[in-house]
Amino acid sequence: MNIDFSLIAKYDRSGPRYTSYPTAPHFHEGFTADDFRREIARTNAEAGAPPLSLYVHLPFCESVCFFCGCNVTFTSDRRRPIAYTESLVGEMDAVAALVDRRRRVEQLHWGGGTPTFFRPEQMRALHEATRARFEFALDAEVGIEVDPREASEEHFATLAALGFNRLSMGVQDFDPRVQKAVNRIQTEEITRRAIAQARAVGFASVSLDLIYGLPHQTEATFAATVAKVLALDPDRVAVFNFAYLPEIVRHQKAIPREALPSPAEKLAILRRASEDFAAAGYRYVGMDHFAKPTDELCRAQDAGQLTRNFQGYSTHGGCDLYAFGVSAISQVGRAYAQNHKSVHLYEPKARAGELATQRGILLTPEDELRREVILRLMCDFRLDTAAFGKRHGIAFGEHFAEALEALVPMERDGLLTVRGDTIDVTPTGRYLIRNICMAFDARLAEKPGHKFSRTV
């Protein structure tokens, strides 16, 4: 694969994942629901307003996975989705009243939490309510995160009937010792059966999520998991770095630090997994993601149309993203708007038919420039600086002189090349794309104490 993993070890540090720019630590409560409403109106009034992407956050989980850093609500009460759906519908009413009905939804994703915590009839009620308020494109991409321990044949049949065509499924690790340590017992057979059921009802794409850096993992044990995953033949695979932040995520304190693999072992795990996926024909798309060369992510990357948002890599970059539910983050025009992080604060606002915005940020023109640079580097691994400068009416080398200077040692180390009007990221640099993008992050120094995950 021509990857220098010794350099990857050298550059391993904490840094943003750049699912947004500016990143979430820069969101503030001075940005209100009224600010979000004004940006919705401005974007909606523009000629050729973009199509829509919708995200719905379903936060409920019956049990805690110790590694999880998502916004979740732990409960065994299967009636909770009924009241929560009423809140989601109220929030959708508030947004739908502001958005031109002619703007089609090209993408919908349900994330969590555990969306399959919802019973099939509860799923049907939520989806029908969504379709009653927004117009969907005939070829819309409709995806969901599925927990195979929760999902039944009826779940899959219902989802297929509702038009869901893509799913992602958490695996993390098949090793029983690792599963016990993170409180997620999920056998290979449970996962295989769920994938077979999804394929049988017509799901077009299946993505599996793995995590490296979990307790008791070794290069050999994780290689065994990768082999089992390859036998399941997923279309996409994400191999996430475990972000161990027990001072922020309290239930991670159940994982003793001494049980975690050493930095050297983590690097060996990543190297072996990368080699095994490459040998099986998967392409490294970037930022933990591998996909078959025929997958839409790879085709979009080849065409320069790949994008990135809070759900990861996406082929729908031209859309305004409206996110519903507790803690959900919308990206509309020049604004990011995040809902209340507490269900108890979110639900009364949303049920009353109001925007549930708690905080956000309105981008400056400089933010927009840097967001585009970071996005294109994250997705394309190259940037035509002359074309970028011409498009925005700037001299790229002068405007980003400080950032280009910060890239010099990275170029010496072989992470990228700057030749003429092009920045090209090398195969090794692709694994350190977060580090490269940090050179263009003018706001990073504003949050010196923030706890980001490690870049490797």
C-alpha positions in Angstrom: 0.0 0.0 0.0 3.1 2.2 0.2 2.1 3.7 3.6 4.8 4.8 6.0 3.2 3.9 9.3 6.2 5.3 11.3 5.2 8.8 10.1 1.6 8.1 11.1 2.9 7.4 14.6 4.9 10.6 14.6 1.9 12.8 13.7 -0.6 11.1 16.1 -2.1 13.9 18.1 -5.6 15.2 19.1 -7.5 17.1 16.5 -11.0 17.7 14.9 -12.7 15.2 12.6 -14.0 18.1 10.5 -17.5 17.0 10.1 -18.0 20.8 10.0 -16.0 23.9 9.8 -16.0 25.8 12.1 -16.1 22.7 14.4 -18.8 22.1 17.0 -16.7 23.6 20.0 -17.1 27.0 18.3 -20.9 26.8 18.3 -22.4 29.3 20.8 -25.7 30.1 22.4 -25.6 33.6 21.0 -26.9 32.0 17.8 -30.6 31.5 18.4 -33.6 30.0 16.8 -34.4 33.4 15.3 -31.0 33.4 13.7 -31.6 30.0 12.3 -35.0 31.0 11.0 -33.5 34.0 9.2 -30.9 31.8 7.5 -33.5 29.3 6.4 -35.6 32.2 4.9 -32.5 33.6 3.1 -31.5 30.3 1.7 -35.1 29.4 0.7 -35.5 32.7 -1.2 -32.4 32.2 -3.3 -32.9 31.3 -7.0 -32.1 27.7 -7.5 -32.3 26.8 -3.8 -30.6 23.4 -3.2 -32.5 20.2 -2.5 -32.8 18.8 1.0 -31.1 16.2 3.1 -32.8 15.1 6.3 -31.3 13.6 9.4 -33.4 12.3 12.3 -31.8 11.5 15.6 -33.4 8.6 17.5 -31.6 8.5 20.8 -33.0 5.5 22.7 -30.9 2.5 23.7 -31.9 -0.3 26.1 -28.3 -0.9 27.3 -25.1 1.1 27.4 -22.1 0.2 25.1 -19.2 1.5 27.1 -17.3 2.8 24.1 -20.2 5.0 22.8 -19.8 8.7 22.6 -23.2 9.5 21.0 -26.0 11.4 22.6 -28.2 8.6 23.9 -31.0 8.0 26.4 -31.0 4.6 28.1 -34.4 3.1 28.8 -36.4 -0.1 28.5 -39.7 1.7 28.1 -40.8 0.9 24.5 -43.5 3.6 24.7 -40.9 6.4 24.8 -40.8 6.6 20.9 -44.5 7.6 20.8 -44.0 10.9 22.7 -40.7 11.5 21.0 -42.2 11.1 17.6 -44.8 13.8 18.5 -41.9 16.1 19.3 -40.2 15.3 16.0 -43.3 16.0 14.1 -43.7 19.3 15.8 -40.2 20.3 14.9 -40.7 19.1 11.3 -43.9 21.3 11.1 -41.8 24.3 12.2 -39.2 23.7 9.4 -41.7 22.6 6.7 -43.5 25.9 7.2 -40.3 27.8 6.2 -39.2 25.6 3.3 -40.5 25.7 -0.3 -42.4 22.4 -0.8 -40.9 22.1 -4.3 -37.5 21.5 -2.9 -37.1 17.7 -3.0 -35.6 15.5 -0.3 -32.7 13.6 -1.9 -31.4 11.9 1.2 -32.9 10.8 4.6 -31.0 9.1 7.4 -32.1 7.8 10.8 -29.3 7.6 13.3 -29.0 7.1 17.0 -29.0 5.8 19.6 -30.7 2.7 18.3 -33.3 3.5 15.6 -34.4 -0.2 15.7 -35.4 0.5 19.4 -38.6 1.7 17.6 -41.1 -1.0 16.9 -42.0 -1.4 13.2 -45.4 0.3 13.7 -43.6 3.2 15.4 -41.2 3.5 12.5 -44.0 3.5 10.0 -45.8 6.3 11.9 -42.6 8.5 11.9 -41.7 7.9 8.3 -45.3 8.6 7.1 -45.3 11.8 9.1 -42.0 12.8 7.5 -43.3 12.1 4.0 -46.4 14.1 4.7 -44.4 17.2 5.3 -41.6 17.0 2.7 -41.6 16.0 -1.0 -39.1 13.1 -1.7 -37.2 12.6 -4.9 -38.1 9.3 -6.6 -34.6 8.1 -6.3 -33.9 9.4 -2.7 -31.3 7.7 -0.7 -33.0 6.5 2.5 -30.7 5.0 5.2 -30.8 3.8 8.8 -28.4 2.6 11.5 -29.4 -0.9 12.6 -28.5 -2.8 15.7 -28.7 -6.5 14.7 -29.4 -7.5 18.3 -32.7 -5.4 18.1 -33.7 -5.8 14.5 -36.3 -8.4 13.6 -37.5 -9.7 10.2 -40.5 -7.5 10.6 -38.2 -4.5 11.1 -36.5 -5.2 7.8 -39.7 -5.9 5.9 -41.2 -2.7 7.3 -38.2 -0.6 6.4 -38.0 -2.0 2.9 -41.7 -1.3 2.4 -41.2 2.3 3.5 -38.4 2.8 0.9 -35.3 2.4 3.0 -32.5 1.2 0.8 -29.2 1.7 2.8 -28.2 0.5 6.2 -25.2 0.7 8.5 -24.6 -1.8 11.2 -22.3 -1.6 14.2 -20.0 -4.6 14.7 -17.1 -3.0 16.6 -15.3 -6.4 17.2 -16.3 -10.0 17.0 -13.9 -11.1 19.8 -15.9 -12.3 22.8 -13.4 -10.9 25.3 -13.6 -7.4 23.7 -17.4 -7.6 23.5 -17.7 -8.4 27.2 -15.3 -5.6 28.1 -17.4 -3.0 26.2 -20.8 -4.5 27.2 -21.9 -5.3 23.7 -22.4 -9.0 23.1 -23.1 -9.5 19.4 -22.2 -12.8 17.8 -21.1 -13.3 14.2 -24.3 -15.3 13.6 -26.6 -12.5 14.8 -24.8 -10.1 12.4 -24.8 -12.5 9.5 -28.5 -13.2 9.9 -29.4 -9.5 10.0 -27.4 -8.8 6.8 -29.1 -11.8 5.1 -32.5 -10.4 6.1 -31.6 -7.0 4.8 -30.4 -8.3 1.5 -33.4 -10.5 1.1 -35.8 -7.6 1.3 -33.8 -5.5 -1.2 -31.4 -3.2 0.7 -29.0 -1.9 -2.0 -26.1 -1.1 0.4 -24.8 -2.5 3.7 -22.1 -0.8 5.7 -20.4 -2.2 8.7 -18.7 -0.2 11.5 -15.6 -1.4 13.4 -13.7 0.2 16.2 -9.9 -0.2 16.9 -8.3 0.7 20.2 -10.9 -1.1 22.3 -9.8 -3.1 25.4 -7.9 -6.4 24.9 -7.6 -5.9 21.1 -4.4 -7.1 19.4 -3.3 -7.1 15.8 -4.1 -10.8 15.6 -7.5 -10.7 17.2 -8.7 -7.7 15.1 -7.4 -9.4 12.0 -9.7 -12.3 12.8 -12.6 -9.9 13.0 -11.6 -8.3 9.7 -11.6 -11.7 8.1 -15.1 -12.4 9.3 -16.3 -9.0 8.1 -14.9 -9.6 4.7 -16.7 -12.9 4.6 -19.9 -10.9 5.1 -19.2 -8.9 1.9 -20.3 -5.4 3.0 -20.3 -2.6 0.4 -18.6 -0.2 2.8 -16.7 -0.5 6.0 -15.8 2.1 8.6 -12.8 1.5 10.9 -13.1 4.1 13.6 -10.4 5.0 16.2 -11.8 4.6 19.7 -12.0 8.0 21.3 -11.3 7.3 25.0 -12.5 10.4 26.9 -13.8 9.1 30.3 -13.6 12.7 31.7 -16.3 13.7 29.2 -18.2 10.4 28.5 -18.9 9.1 32.0 -19.7 5.5 31.1 -16.3 5.1 29.5 -14.9 5.0 33.0 -16.1 1.3 33.0 -13.2 0.6 30.7 -9.9 0.5 32.6 -7.1 2.4 30.8 -4.7 -0.4 31.3 -6.9 -2.7 29.2 -6.5 -0.6 26.1 -3.9 -1.5 23.5 -0.7 0.6 23.5 -0.2 3.2 20.8 2.2 0.8 19.0 -0.4 -2.0 19.1 -3.1 0.4 17.9 -0.9 1.3 14.9 -0.3 -2.3 14.2 -4.0 -3.0 14.2 -4.7 -0.1 11.8 -1.9 -1.2 9.5 -3.0 -4.8 9.3 -6.7 -3.9 8.8 -5.8 -1.4 6.1 -3.7 -4.0 4.3 -6.4 -6.7 4.6 -9.1 -4.4 3.2 -6.9 -3.3 0.3 -6.0 -6.9 -0.5 -9.7 -7.7 -0.6 -10.3 -4.9 -3.2 -11.6 -2.2 -1.0 -10.5 1.4 -1.6 -9.5 3.7 1.3 -12.0 6.6 0.7 -10.6 8.6 3.7 -11.2 9.2 7.4 -11.7 5.6 8.5 -13.8 4.6 5.5 -13.3 1.8 3.0 -15.6 1.0 0.1 -15.8 -1.2 -3.0 -14.6 0.6 -6.1 -18.1 0.3 -7.6 -19.7 2.0 -4.6 -21.3 5.4 -5.0 -18.7 6.9 -2.5 -15.9 5.9 -4.8 -17.6 7.1 -7.9 -18.4 10.5 -6.3 -14.8 10.8 -5.2 -13.6 10.1 -8.8 -15.9 12.8 -10.1 -14.9 15.3 -7.4 -18.4 15.3 -6.0 -17.8 13.6 -2.6 -18.7 15.6 0.4 -18.6 15.3 4.2 -21.1 16.2 6.9 -22.1 15.1 10.4 -23.0 11.6 9.2 -19.6 11.1 7.5 -18.8 10.9 3.8 -21.8 11.6 1.5 -22.7 11.9 -2.2 -25.2 14.7 -1.5 -23.1 17.7 -0.9 -25.3 20.2 -2.7 -28.1 19.8 -0.2 -29.2 21.8 2.8 -29.2 19.5 5.7 -32.1 19.7 8.2 -31.5 17.7 11.3 -34.3 16.8 13.7 -34.2 15.4 17.2 -32.3 15.9 20.4 -28.7 17.3 19.8 -29.1 17.1 16.0 -27.1 19.6 14.0 -28.4 21.2 10.8 -26.2 22.7 8.1 -28.2 25.3 6.1 -26.6 27.9 3.9 -24.0 29.8 6.0 -25.3 28.4 9.4 -24.9 25.4 11.7 -27.7 25.0 14.2 -27.7 22.5 17.0 -30.8 21.4 19.0 -31.0 21.1 22.7 -28.8 18.2 23.9 -31.3 17.1 26.7 -34.5 15.3 25.7 -36.3 17.1 28.6 -35.4 20.5 27.1 -35.8 19.4 23.4 -39.3 17.9 23.6 -41.3 20.8 25.0 -39.9 23.2 22.4 -40.4 20.7 19.5 -43.8 19.5 20.6 -45.0 23.2 20.6 -44.1 23.4 16.9 -41.0 25.5 17.5 -37.4 25.3 16.3 -35.4 23.6 19.1 -32.2 25.4 18.5 -29.9 25.7 21.5 -26.7 27.0 19.8 -25.0 27.3 16.5 -22.9 29.6 14.4 -23.2 31.9 11.4 -20.2 31.6 9.2 -18.1 34.6 8.2 -16.9 34.9 4.5 -13.4 33.7 5.8 -15.0 30.7 7.5 -16.7 29.8 4.2 -13.4 29.9 2.3 -11.6 27.7 4.8 -14.5 25.3 5.0 -14.3 24.7 1.3 -10.5 24.2 1.4 -10.8 21.7 4.3 -13.8 19.9 2.6 -12.0 19.4 -0.7 -8.8 18.2 0.9 -10.8 15.7 3.1 -12.8 14.4 0.1 -10.4 14.7 -2.9 -7.0 14.6 -1.2 -5.9 17.4 -3.7 -6.6 21.0 -4.3 -6.2 23.2 -7.4 -5.2 26.4 -5.6 -5.2 28.5 -8.8 -8.8 27.5 -9.7 -9.8 28.0 -6.1 -8.3 31.5 -6.0 -9.9 32.4 -9.3 -13.3 31.2 -8.1 -13.1 33.3 -5.0 -11.2 36.3 -6.2 -8.1 35.8 -4.0 -4.5 35.1 -4.4 -4.4 31.7 -2.7 -0.7 31.8 -1.8 -1.0 35.2 -0.2 -4.3 34.5 1.5 -3.2 31.2 3.0 0.5 32.0 3.4 0.5 30.9 7.1 -1.2 27.6 6.3 1.2 26.8 3.4 4.1 27.5 5.7 2.7 25.0 8.2 2.6 22.4 5.4 6.3 22.7 4.7 7.5 20.1 7.3 4.6 17.8 6.3 5.8 18.0 2.7 9.4 17.2 3.9 8.0 14.1 5.6 6.2 13.0 2.5 2.6 13.6 3.6 1.9 15.9 0.6 3.4 17.7 -2.3 2.9 21.3 -3.3 3.8 21.7 -6.9 2.8 24.7 -8.9 -0.9 25.3 -8.3 -1.7 21.9 -6.8 -1.6 20.4 -3.3 -1.6 16.6 -3.6 -1.9 14.4 -0.5 0.2 11.2 -0.6 -1.1 7.7 0.4 0.5 8.2 3.8 -0.9 11.7 4.1 -4.4 10.4 3.5 -4.2 8.7 6.9 -3.2 12.0 8.4 -5.6 14.3 6.5 -6.9 15.7 9.7 -3.4 17.0 10.6 -3.1 18.5 7.1 -6.5 20.3 7.4 -5.6 21.6 10.8 -3.1 23.9 9.0 -6.0 25.7 7.4 -8.1 25.9 10.7 -7.8 29.5 11.7 -10.0 28.9 14.7 -8.2 26.0 16.3 -6.2 28.1 18.6 -9.4 29.6 20.0 -10.1 26.3 21.9 -6.7 25.2 23.3 -8.2 23.1 26.1 -10.8 21.3 24.1 -10.6 17.5 24.1 -10.5 16.2 20.6 -10.0 12.5 19.6 -6.6 11.3 18.4 -6.0 11.7 14.7 -4.9 8.0 14.4 
